[in-house]
């Protein structure tokens, strides 16, 4: 039986509009790694993001989502 926790904790920031990354990361997760996600600001999910929207996402205040991830003391 493989262990799903204990070796490393990965903290991952995800735009709130991204519905693909969590299941993809679960499929790619090595044994012994636990995944911890926090949502951050995003862009209009009904539009294909342009350079301005992506720049805005990069400039978003990450204080709150990073604070939430700190609670699990991620290794990465």
C-alpha positions as CSV (number, residue, x, y, z in Angstrom):
1,X,0.0,0.0,0.0
2,X,1.4,3.4,-0.9
3,X,1.5,6.3,1.5
4,X,-0.2,9.4,0.3
5,X,1.2,11.7,3.0
6,X,4.3,12.0,5.0
7,X,7.1,12.7,2.6
8,X,6.4,16.2,1.3
9,X,3.6,18.8,1.2
10,X,3.1,20.8,-2.0
11,X,1.4,24.2,-1.7
12,X,-0.2,25.3,-5.0
13,X,-1.8,28.7,-5.8
14,X,-4.6,28.3,-8.4
15,X,-6.6,31.0,-10.2
16,X,-10.2,30.6,-9.1
17,X,-11.3,30.1,-12.7
18,X,-8.9,27.2,-13.3
19,X,-10.9,23.9,-12.9
20,X,-8.2,21.7,-14.5
21,X,-5.1,22.0,-12.4
22,X,-6.3,20.1,-9.3
23,X,-7.3,16.8,-11.0
24,X,-4.2,17.1,-13.2
25,X,-1.9,17.5,-10.2
26,X,-3.6,14.6,-8.4
27,X,-2.8,12.4,-11.4
28,X,0.9,13.6,-11.4
29,X,1.4,13.5,-7.7
30,X,4.2,11.2,-6.6
31,X,3.6,8.7,-3.7
32,X,4.2,10.3,-0.4
33,X,3.2,13.8,-1.5
34,X,0.1,15.6,-0.2
35,X,-1.3,18.5,-2.3
36,X,-2.7,21.7,-0.8
37,X,-4.5,24.2,-3.0
38,X,-5.4,27.8,-2.3
39,X,-7.5,29.9,-4.8
40,X,-6.4,33.3,-5.9
41,X,-8.0,36.0,-8.1
42,X,-8.5,35.2,-11.7
43,X,-10.0,36.5,-14.9
44,X,-13.4,36.3,-16.6
45,X,-13.9,32.6,-17.3
46,X,-16.1,33.3,-20.3
47,X,-13.2,35.0,-22.1
48,X,-9.9,33.8,-23.4
49,X,-7.4,35.8,-21.2
50,X,-5.3,38.4,-23.1
51,X,-2.0,39.8,-22.0
52,X,-3.6,42.5,-19.9
53,X,-5.7,40.0,-17.9
54,X,-2.7,37.7,-17.4
55,X,-0.6,40.7,-16.2
56,X,-3.4,41.6,-13.8
57,X,-3.4,38.1,-12.4
58,X,0.4,38.3,-12.0
59,X,0.0,41.6,-10.1
60,X,-2.8,40.4,-7.8
61,X,-2.3,40.6,-4.1
62,X,-1.3,37.1,-2.9
63,X,-1.2,37.9,0.8
64,X,-4.4,36.0,1.7
65,X,-3.9,32.9,-0.4
66,X,-0.3,32.6,0.7
67,X,-1.3,33.0,4.3
68,X,-3.8,30.1,3.9
69,X,-1.1,27.9,2.4
70,X,1.3,28.7,5.2
71,X,-1.0,27.0,7.6
72,X,-0.1,23.6,6.2
73,X,3.6,24.4,6.2
74,X,4.3,23.2,2.7
75,X,7.7,22.0,1.7
76,X,7.3,23.3,-1.9
